[in-house]
Each structure stands twice: as structure tokens, then as C-alpha cells.
Amino acid sequence: QVQLVESGGDSVQAGGSLRLSCAASPVGIRFTTNMSGWYRQVPGKQRELVASITTGGDPQYANFAKGRFTISKDGAKDTMYLQLNSLKPEDTAVYYCNMILLGTVYWGQGTQVTVSS
């Protein structure tokens, strides 16, 4: 059973930075060979794409993330990251990572990011 575990969420002031991590298990489940991404959700709204990354390492970003957020992955650690810079109060949300493996979408449990003004 594939498991994704996010970490790194916190409460920060506007303008601050955070780095979110998403660790995959069991050993051998690799972000380098499967499409993956980061999403976020606030109460009462649909989950929205923040960034995705192909198996070749090509990133795609939502407009609100361009220039501020960076998605990356470390194949040796089976971990994917989302660097959040210049955070704004409207970035407050639960951030989820996902992976598409053999046609099945797997989700982590989410990590809370709270940005105060």
C-alpha cells in the first residue's frame, strides 16, 4: 500500500517561507518514475492544483504559485518538496501531495499552512 506523508506546515507571517516535504513509502515508490504534485484546499472550496512535476522533472505551476513556489523531488530519498516563498494570507490552506501510480491517485493526509498578516 502506497503511503504519502506530508510535513513542514506551520504558522508564519506574510512574506515568510516554508518548505513542505512529502515522503513516499514503501521503499521503492519513487517520485522520479511517477507523475506527482501538490494541491491545497481551504474549507468550503475545492482542492486546487498548486504545482505538478513530471517524471522527467518538468514543473508546472498554478498562476498564483509562479515566481513564489518551487516544486522539486529527490529520487534518492523518495521525497518531493514544495518551497513556499513570499507567503500571503491567501495561501493559508491544507496542502496535500499526490502521486499517480499505475492509474491510481494516492494522497497524503495534508499539512496545514497558516499565513498571518
C-alpha positions in Angstrom: 0.0 0.0 0.0 1.4 3.3 -1.1 1.6 6.0 1.6 2.4 9.6 1.3 3.2 11.7 4.4 3.5 15.5 4.2 5.3 17.6 6.8 6.6 21.1 7.1 3.4 23.0 7.5 3.4 25.8 10.1 2.1 29.3 11.0 4.2 32.1 9.5 3.8 35.8 8.9 3.2 37.2 5.5 6.4 37.4 3.5 7.8 34.3 5.2 8.9 31.0 3.7 8.2 27.3 4.4 9.4 24.1 2.8 6.9 21.3 2.6 8.0 17.7 2.3 6.2 14.6 1.0 7.7 11.2 1.8 6.6 8.1 -0.1 6.6 4.6 1.3 7.2 1.7 1.0 10.8 1.8 -0.2 10.9 1.9 -4.0 7.9 4.1 -4.6 9.6 6.8 -6.4 8.5 10.3 -7.4 11.1 10.1 -10.2 9.0 7.5 -12.0 5.5 8.7 -11.3 3.6 11.9 -12.0 3.1 13.8 -8.8 2.0 17.2 -7.5 0.9 19.5 -4.7 -2.6 20.7 -4.1 -4.2 22.8 -1.5 -7.7 23.2 0.0 -9.5 25.7 2.2 -12.8 24.9 4.0 -15.7 25.2 1.7 -13.7 25.3 -1.5 -12.5 22.6 -3.9 -9.0 21.3 -3.8 -6.8 23.2 -6.3 -3.6 22.4 -8.0 -0.5 24.3 -6.8 2.2 22.6 -8.8 2.9 19.3 -10.5 6.1 17.7 -11.8 6.6 15.1 -14.5 8.8 12.0 -14.3 11.3 14.0 -16.3 11.4 16.8 -13.7 9.4 19.4 -15.7 7.4 21.6 -13.3 4.0 23.2 -13.9 2.6 25.9 -11.7 -0.7 27.5 -11.0 -0.7 31.2 -11.8 -0.7 32.1 -8.1 2.3 29.9 -7.5 4.5 31.2 -10.3 7.6 33.0 -9.1 6.9 32.2 -5.4 6.7 28.4 -5.1 9.1 25.7 -6.3 8.4 22.0 -6.7 11.2 19.5 -6.7 11.9 15.9 -5.9 14.8 13.9 -4.5 14.9 10.5 -6.1 17.5 9.2 -3.6 15.1 10.0 -0.7 11.8 9.2 -2.3 10.7 12.7 -1.3 9.0 15.6 -3.0 9.2 19.2 -1.9 7.4 22.4 -2.2 9.3 25.5 -1.4 6.9 28.4 -0.5 8.3 31.9 -0.6 6.8 35.3 -0.2 3.8 33.8 1.5 0.5 35.7 1.6 -2.5 35.3 3.9 -4.5 33.9 1.0 -2.0 31.0 0.8 -3.5 29.7 4.1 -4.7 26.2 3.4 -4.1 22.5 3.9 -1.5 21.4 1.4 -1.7 17.8 0.0 0.8 15.9 -2.1 -0.3 13.3 -4.5 1.2 10.6 -6.8 -0.3 8.8 -9.8 0.9 5.2 -9.8 -0.4 2.7 -12.3 -3.6 4.7 -12.8 -4.4 5.2 -9.1 -4.1 8.5 -7.4 -2.7 8.5 -3.9 -3.0 11.3 -1.5 -1.2 12.3 1.7 -3.1 13.4 4.9 -2.2 17.1 4.4 -0.2 19.6 6.3 -1.6 23.0 7.5 -0.1 26.2 6.3 -1.3 29.4 8.1 -0.1 32.8 7.0 -1.0 35.8 9.1 -0.9 39.4 8.0 
